[in-house]
């Protein structure tokens, strides 16, 4: 594809990772660095308490049109209708489920959520702005 913006009609072949949200800087949308109590944006320097960190959707997909395969990442609130909740609320749900199951990796979504996302997206055709 050229250097400009284009629309791509493609079918989702697979979900590329199982982490659908990330802590995002409210100023620049970059991933925040979290420790046990504080967050820090390495890009713009914003800091705060972990409890105040906002989450944003990030869904990495492998898609195919009639000719090629593409790796596409969809960001932000355009995914709210698919998940039915904001990224902040989904992250709280994931943390609650991980706590109940004893999962210690905060970047891992529960298997049932991964299966639901795969069912919702894999094999479906979407129009992507690239």
Secondary structure by P-SEA (a helix, b strand, c coil): cccbbbbbbcccccccccccccccccccccbbbbccccccccccccccccccbbbbbbbbbbbbcccbbbbbbbbcccccccccccaaaaaaaaaaaaaaacccccccccaaaaaaaaaacccbbbbbcc
